[in-house]
Amino acid sequence: MHKPLAELAVLLGVVALCYGAVQGPDYDDTPNPEFLNPSWMSSIPDDQPLSEVTMPGTHNTMSLFGGVYAECQTWTLASQLRAGVRFLDIRVRHVKGNLTIHHGVSYQRAHFGHVLEGVVDFLQEYPSETVLMRLREEFSETGDIYGAVVDYIHRYAHWDLLWHSRLVPTMGEARGKLIVMQEFSGPDLGMRYGSMDIADDWKVPTLMHVESKWQSVYNHLEAAPTGNKAQIFLTFSSGAGVFAHPRAVAQCVNPQLYNYLKSKAGQNLRFGIICMDFPAAPMIQMIIDFQIKQVKQRRQATDQIHSKSGLKYTSLAKKMIKRFTANV
């Protein structure tokens, strides 16, 4: 079979599979997560830098409408946050001060105020958590969204909700905060998106190119544990192209990501942010568990130190009592 015909056959096969909702351990395009994990950050020590936290994220977080080439998620923002997602990818179209949510030409039936309200509601209910938000302009080219963003923050949230620094906060400093990862010009609202170590090779022309996409994801995840611990790592597993829409790519890449993470389970590794299309609750849980493992190991090490200190103190006290009794 000629290569173009082979690519077309693969495309048509996956398109056929994409109809009908699926809820598996690695891929979920049903309306609701299998289970929730709304307060998993509460177990992270306050002094742990956010750059050492492993967390799940979603690519094009609000892209729930527009057909197979535009849709990247099926869960609402509220459901994503309660499922454990802590990194949001938000794209706004700027028209005369209005910021509507878009994925390319596809309007997502929401504006930036709806996103802010959702984050505020979540953080008020779960103050132990933090939310990182990539924010960029899309489907408009004004290059000047800063003023509109500030206006929306004052109208739909509050100024103190934001982490106002380019520096990476500790978990204690980040709790209850929205950290804007700013991908637009203007004064600092938070951290700069470009300050992270990012792998976002999103162009997947056809499903014949999925393997090279996965190789990019694999290479970055392999680099993250030994990379600069003061820098946040961000890996996008998502991708799309003319002959490979987001669902089809996710159905191919997500299982590989799940198996990779499963093979690393039980190890004390920092992967950073893993940003996905159509993640499933078990996949999110697996990502969170790397962080929980790290916390448990820290606590065990601390307990061992305290235990050894206690034994030394007890031994010393016994010797002092014995000497005192002998002298009497």
N, C-alpha and C positions, 0 to 999 in steps of 0.2 A: 504493500500500500504506500502511495506517495506520501511524503511528509505532511503537506497541507491537508490531505484527506484524513490522515491519522489524527492531526490536531482537531479537525472538525468532529471526528468520531468521538474523541475524548470529551470535547466540549459538550456535544449533544448528550452524551451519557451522563455527565455530571449535572447538566441542566435538568434532565429528567429526574435525577435523584433529589434535586433541591426542592421539589414541590412536596409539601406535607411537612409539618413541624417535627423536629427531632430533638429529643432530650437525652443526651448521653453523658458520659463522664468528662468528655473533652469539648463537646460542641452542643450548644443549646440555642435553638431558634424558636422556642415556645414563649408564650407571653410572660411566664413567671419562673424565677429560679427554683430549683429543686428544694433548696434550703437556704437559710439566711445566716449571716455572720456579721452583725452590725457593730460589734464593739471589740473586735479582736486586737486593736492597738492598746487596749487598757493594760495588757500584760507586758508591754515594752517598757523598760526602765526609762525614767525621765532624762537620764544623762546620755542616752544613746543617740548619736547623730542620725538625722533622717537619711543621710547618704548610706548608712549601713542597714537600712530597713529594706526588706524584700516585700514588694506589694504588687497586687494586681491592678491593671488599668484597662480602659477600653478606648479603642481607636474610633474617632468620629462618634463620640458618646451619644449624641442626640439624633443620629441618623437612623430613624425608624420608618421613614416613608420615602417614596419615590421609585419603587421598583427594585429589581435585583441588582442593578448597577449602582444604586445609591444607598440601599439599606445595609447597615453594618451591625445593627443591634436590634433586638426585639423587646428587651426589658426597658421600662421607664427609668428615668434618672433615679427616682426614689428606690426602685427595686435594685438597681445596680449598686447604689451606696449601701443598702442593707444586706446585699449579698457579699459585701466585702471589698468592692472596688474603691480604690483611693486615689486613682489618677484619672482625670477627665480630659478629653481632647475636644475642645470647643472652638467652632469656626463661626464667625459672625460676618454678615453682609452689612455694610455701612451705607445708609442712604439718609442724608439730611438729619444726622443725629440719631437715627433709629438703627438698632442692632438686632437683626433677625438671624435666626440660626439656619445655616445652609450647609449642604454637602454638594459642592459644585452648583449646578443650576437648581438643585432640588431644595425647595423651602421645606423646613422640618416642622412647620406648624407651631413654632415657639419663638420667643425672643430671649435676649440675654437676661432679662429680668426674671424669667421663669427659671433659668438655671440658678441664678443667685438665690432666689427664694427657696429652691429645693435644697441647696447647700446649707443655707441658714437654718431651715427646719431640721435638717439632719444633725447638724452640729449642736443645735440647742438640745436635741433629744439624746445625743451621744457625745458629750463634751470631751470624752477621752480620745476622740478621733481627730484626724486632720485630713484635709482634702487638697490635693495638688491639681491645678487646672492649667493646662496649656491653653493659651488664648491667642488666636490669630484672625486676620481678616481673610474672607473668602468670598468669591463671586462679586467683588467690588475692588477697585484699585485706588482708593482715596489716599492710602498711606498715612492716614491721620485719624485713628480711632481712639486715641488716648482720652480726649475730652469727653467723648460719648461714653466710654467705659467708666470713667470717674463719675459721670452723671448717673449712670445706671446703678453704680455701687451705692451712691447716696440715696437713690430712690427705692432700691429693692433690698439693700442689705445695710451695712454700716461700716464706717471707715476702720474701726478697730477690729473688724472681722479679719482683716488682711494681715499677713506677715510682711512688714515693711522693711525688707532688707535683702540684699543680694547674697548674704551669707547663708550657709546651710544651717538651719536651726537644729537644736536637739529635740527629742520627742516631747520633753516637758514644755519647751517654748512653742512647739507647733500645735499642741492640743487645743482644740476649739477654733483653730485658725484655717482660713482659706489661703493657700499659697499660690499666687498667680505666677505661672511660668510664662513670662512676657515675651511674645514673639511679634512685637510691634514697637515702633519708635515712641519716644517720649520719656519723661522722668520715670524713675523706678516705682512700680507698684508692688513688686515682690522680687523674685529671682528671675534671671534671664534664661529663657529656654535654651539658648545656645551654650549655656554654662555646663550642661549635662554631657555625658558621653553617650551619643545617640547612634543607634542602628535602625534606620527606617528605609530599607530598600523596598519601597512599596510597589514598584513597577513590575508586574507579572504579566507580560504580554499574552501568554497562553498558559494552559495547564501543563504544557511541556516544560515550562520554566519554573515550576513549583519547587523542584529539587534545589535549584540555585538560590531561591528565596529561603528555603529551609537552611541551607548552608550558611547564609548570612546570619540568620537567627542563632544557629548553633555556635558559630564562631564568637558572636558577641556574648552569649551566655557563658561560654567557656572562659572568656576574658574577664568577666565581671567579678568573680570571687577574688582574684589576685590583683584587680585593678585598683586605682587610686581610691582609697576608702573615704577620702574627703570630697569625692565627686559622685554625684548621683548617676547611675547607669540606667539607661532607658532603651529597651529592646521592643520593637514593633514586630509582632508575628503576622500582622495583617498585610494584605496586598490585593491588587486588582489590575485588570487590563481589559482591552477590548474583547478578548476571547477568554477572560477569566474574571468573573465578577466576584465580589467579596465573599459571598456564601461558598462558592466553589473552592476558592483558595483556602478559606477557613476549614472546610471539610477535609482538605488534604493536609494542611499544616498543623491544625490543632491536635490531631492524634499523635503526630510526631513530637510536638511539644510536650504533651501529656506523658508519653513514654520516656522522653528525656528526663523530665522532672522526677518521674517515678524511679528511674535508675539512680538518681542522686538522693533519694529520700534517706533521712537519717544522718546526712552529712551537714556539717556546720558551714553553710555556704551563703554568701551574699550575692544575689542576682540583681538587685535593684528593682526597677519597675518593669513588669512584663505587660505589654499593652496589646490587647487582643480584639478580634471581631468574634462575636457570638461565643463567648466563653461559657462554660458550664460550671455549676456550683462546685462539683468535685475538683475541677481544675483550679478554681479560685482557692479552695481549701488547701490544696496541695502547695500552692504558692505561699499562702499564709503560714503553713506549717514549717517552712524553712525558717521563718522569723521566730516562731514559737520555740523551735528547737534551739536556736541561738540563745534565746532568753533563758530557757531551762538550763542550758549548759553554764551560762553566767551565774545563775542562782546556785547551781550545784557547786561551782568553784568557790563562790562566796561562802556557802555553808561549810565547805571543807576547811577553809581558812579559819572561820569562826570556831569550828570544832577543834582544830589543832591548837588554836589559841587558848580555848577553854581547857584542853588537856594539860597544856603547859602551865596554865595558871593553877589548876587543881594540884598538879605535882609539886609546884613551888610552895603552895599553901600547906600541903602535908609535911614538907620538909621543915618549914618554919615552925609549925605546931610541935613537931617531934623534938626540935632543938629546944623550944621554949619549955616543954614538959621535962626534958632531961635536966635543964638548968634549975628548975624548981625542985 
